[in-house]
Amino acid sequence: MASGKVKWWDNGSGYGFIARDSGKDVFVHHSNIVGSGFKVLTPGEPVVFDIIETDKGPKAENVQRVSPT
């Protein structure tokens, strides 16, 4: 799994971008966030995720929040 922090998030549209710890930013859609209920992310929030390549570029899947230690 890759790791990074949420770069920005649009609650109204349900998508945003994750700044990877190494590499280019990755698109994320609310449907790819693990969990139930209303799925949102907060800028600066640490996450781990899988990356898939699409015709529009890299996309995050199986996005999981990282609990603070």
Rosetta blueprint (number, residue, H / E / L):
1 M L
2 A E
3 S E
4 G E
5 K E
6 V E
7 K E
8 W E
9 W E
10 D E
11 N L
12 G L
13 S L
14 G L
15 Y E
16 G E
17 F E
18 I E
19 A E
20 R E
21 D L
22 S L
23 G L
24 K L
25 D L
26 V E
27 F E
28 V E
29 H E
30 H H
31 S H
32 N H
33 I E
34 V L
35 G L
36 S L
37 G L
38 F L
39 K L
40 V L
41 L L
42 T L
43 P L
44 G L
45 E L
46 P E
47 V E
48 V E
49 F E
50 D E
51 I E
52 I E
53 E E
54 T E
55 D L
56 K L
57 G E
58 P E
59 K E
60 A E
61 E E
62 N E
63 V E
64 Q E
65 R E
66 V L
67 S L
68 P L
69 T L
